[in-house]
Amino acid sequence: MFPSSLPVPRLPDANTLPTLRWGIVGPGWIADRFASALCGHTGQQLVAVSSRSVDKAQAFADKWSVPHACGGIDALLARDDVDAVYIATPHNHHFPDGLRALQAGKHVLIEKPLALNAQQGAALQQAAQQARRLCMEAMWCDYAPKYDVIRQLLADGALGEVHSLIADHGEFFTPDHRIFNADLAGGPMLDLGSYLISFSILVGGAPERIMAQGEPAPGGVNGQTAMLFTHKGGMQSVLHTTLFSNTPGTAVIAGRDATLYLDGQFYAPGNFRLVSSDRRQTLHWEEPASRYQQLCHEINHFAWCVGQSLTDSPLRSLATSLLTLRAMDEVRRQIGVVFNEER
Ligand SMILES: NC(=O)c1ccc[n+]([C@@H]2O[C@H](COP(=O)([O-])OP(=O)(O)OC[C@H]3O[C@@H](n4cnc5c(N)ncnc54)[C@H](OP(=O)(O)O)[C@@H]3O)[C@@H](O)[C@H]2O)c1
């Protein structure tokens, strides 16, 4: 049955959230946007930042009025006034940095992907349970209003039986970007591909069969990969990611009763439309492409989880993060990509 209106996104009441004292590890590109969202759009406090260079940490601290600039992660983790740590280092640092933060007794929000592979992810899950601290993957779209509306549409059966997901995520990068660096677990998979695979699991559950083909890029990393996932009941996800070029970044979820068309970039704030299969009815989701301001939702959800004494997010559990990592492991096995840490 085609809905008469779109569901309302369910977000935590910002007035009821505990105010956590945050530390940021790795003041790079995304950390800057995270600090902007935290300072401008949440009631949370940013109290410390760490970098391998204390001067760099100080420059970030000056920009965002952070009281403490630390030379290295250990100095930040030793601080008693830090409740929660946001790990914004390159992919292959997520596991060791996240583990140290949990072992230091901090709640930890780890940039996507949670870890390099499912084995590392499972170790983080175990460490969080042992430390009784929250560990959450910063897959920011999962906490945003748009995804909550989509989750509700799928749960309500508004699309009918879903047969297909078609999505791509390609971005052009200059050769000096870390995505071309094999020593930082480069290639599109952990950066861009994790959005695709995560979305495919949100729509269809864990894939039962995976087929993938990849093409290399200079620098010894994968350059682009095409993937076909088959989910329970025969639903198929057709996914493509590349670091060579910009692609539309759209996604289409096709069901028997209706089709959902997401504008590119499908995972970022932006519009979608739900169109009935007879094309007589359409519902529109419209929001400004405010983009990184919406990092505030993962920050607020994280604070809500801590307030509820949870060690795992009900919106994006570590088990869900592990499903994404397992699927990426299998894709990499098929295209022959092995990270340095796995050799
Ligand atoms: N949520 C999103 O939309 C989004 C967007 C972009 C990236 N990300 C994720 O965030 C992570 C960081 O990406 P980014 O683009 O922000 O990277 P970036 O600009 O290169 O920043 C990474 C930071 O990590 C620190 N670092 C520690 N060890 C390092 C090493 N061996 N080599 C290089 N840097 C090291 C660096 O800080 P110091 O030099 O100061 O120590 C650097 O500033 C990635 O895992 C990526 O997947 C998420």
The ligand as an SDF file (V2000), in Angstrom:
LIG
                    3D

 48 52  0  0  0  0  0  0  0  0999 V2000
   32.4670   10.4140    7.4150 N   0  0  0  0  0  0  0  0  0  0  0  0
   32.9260   10.9170    6.2880 C   0  0  0  0  0  0  0  0  0  0  0  0
   32.2120   11.5220    5.5070 O   0  0  0  0  0  0  0  0  0  0  0  0
   34.3830   10.7530    5.9690 C   0  0  0  0  0  0  0  0  0  0  0  0
   34.9480   11.5820    5.0100 C   0  0  0  0  0  0  0  0  0  0  0  0
   36.3160   11.4800    4.7940 C   0  0  0  0  0  0  0  0  0  0  0  0
   37.0680   10.5360    5.4770 C   0  0  0  0  0  0  0  0  0  0  0  0
   36.4620    9.7080    6.3720 N   0  0  0  0  0  0  0  0  0  0  0  0
   37.2460    8.6890    7.1010 C   0  0  0  0  0  0  0  0  0  0  0  0
   38.0850    9.3670    8.0170 O   0  0  0  0  0  0  0  0  0  0  0  0
   39.3790    8.7980    8.0490 C   0  0  0  0  0  0  0  0  0  0  0  0
   40.3920    9.9210    7.8430 C   0  0  0  0  0  0  0  0  0  0  0  0
   40.2060   10.4700    6.5640 O   0  0  0  0  0  0  0  0  0  0  0  0
   40.6720   11.9770    6.2030 P   0  0  0  0  0  0  0  0  0  0  0  0
   40.2770   12.1860    4.7920 O   0  0  0  0  0  0  0  0  0  0  0  0
   40.2230   12.9350    7.2150 O   0  0  0  0  0  0  0  0  0  0  0  0
   42.2580   11.7910    6.2660 O   0  0  0  0  0  0  0  0  0  0  0  0
   43.3720   12.8840    6.4920 P   0  0  0  0  0  0  0  0  0  0  0  0
   42.8960   14.2420    6.1050 O   0  0  0  0  0  0  0  0  0  0  0  0
   44.6070   12.3730    5.8370 O   0  0  0  0  0  0  0  0  0  0  0  0
   43.5590   12.9070    8.0750 O   0  0  0  0  0  0  0  0  0  0  0  0
   44.0080   11.7670    8.7720 C   0  0  0  0  0  0  0  0  0  0  0  0
   44.7090   12.1910   10.0320 C   0  0  0  0  0  0  0  0  0  0  0  0
   45.2170   11.0010   10.6630 O   0  0  0  0  0  0  0  0  0  0  0  0
   46.4720   11.2770   11.2810 C   0  0  0  0  0  0  0  0  0  0  0  0
   47.4200   10.1710   11.0770 N   0  0  0  0  0  0  0  0  0  0  0  0
   47.8490    9.3120   12.0230 C   0  0  0  0  0  0  0  0  0  0  0  0
   48.6950    8.4230   11.5100 N   0  0  0  0  0  0  0  0  0  0  0  0
   48.8420    8.7280   10.2200 C   0  0  0  0  0  0  0  0  0  0  0  0
   49.6300    8.1800    9.1680 C   0  0  0  0  0  0  0  0  0  0  0  0
   50.4440    7.1130    9.3560 N   0  0  0  0  0  0  0  0  0  0  0  0
   49.5490    8.7450    7.9610 N   0  0  0  0  0  0  0  0  0  0  0  0
   48.7350    9.8030    7.7480 C   0  0  0  0  0  0  0  0  0  0  0  0
   47.9850   10.3760    8.7160 N   0  0  0  0  0  0  0  0  0  0  0  0
   48.0400    9.8380    9.9410 C   0  0  0  0  0  0  0  0  0  0  0  0
   46.9420   12.5650   10.6880 C   0  0  0  0  0  0  0  0  0  0  0  0
   47.0260   13.4530   11.7520 O   0  0  0  0  0  0  0  0  0  0  0  0
   48.4250   13.9090   12.3220 P   0  0  0  0  0  0  0  0  0  0  0  0
   49.3770   14.0140   11.1550 O   0  0  0  0  0  0  0  0  0  0  0  0
   48.1060   15.2050   12.8450 O   0  0  0  0  0  0  0  0  0  0  0  0
   48.8110   12.8930   13.3330 O   0  0  0  0  0  0  0  0  0  0  0  0
   45.9040   13.0730    9.7410 C   0  0  0  0  0  0  0  0  0  0  0  0
   45.5550   14.3940    9.9550 O   0  0  0  0  0  0  0  0  0  0  0  0
   39.4110    7.7150    6.9630 C   0  0  0  0  0  0  0  0  0  0  0  0
   39.3790    6.4480    7.5590 O   0  0  0  0  0  0  0  0  0  0  0  0
   38.1430    7.9270    6.1530 C   0  0  0  0  0  0  0  0  0  0  0  0
   37.4970    6.7240    5.7690 O   0  0  0  0  0  0  0  0  0  0  0  0
   35.1470    9.8080    6.6350 C   0  0  0  0  0  0  0  0  0  0  0  0
  1  2  1  0
  2  3  2  0
  2  4  1  0
  4  5  1  0
  4 48  2  0
  5  6  2  0
  6  7  1  0
  7  8  2  0
  8  9  1  0
  8 48  1  0
  9 10  1  0
  9 46  1  0
 10 11  1  0
 11 12  1  0
 11 44  1  0
 12 13  1  0
 13 14  1  0
 14 15  2  0
 14 16  1  0
 14 17  1  0
 17 18  1  0
 18 19  2  0
 18 20  1  0
 18 21  1  0
 21 22  1  0
 22 23  1  0
 23 24  1  0
 23 42  1  0
 24 25  1  0
 25 26  1  0
 25 36  1  0
 26 27  1  0
 26 35  1  0
 27 28  2  0
 28 29  1  0
 29 30  1  0
 29 35  2  0
 30 31  1  0
 30 32  2  0
 32 33  1  0
 33 34  2  0
 34 35  1  0
 36 37  1  0
 36 42  1  0
 37 38  1  0
 38 39  2  0
 38 40  1  0
 38 41  1  0
 42 43  1  0
 44 45  1  0
 44 46  1  0
 46 47  1  0
M  CHG  2   8   1  16  -1
M  END
$$$$
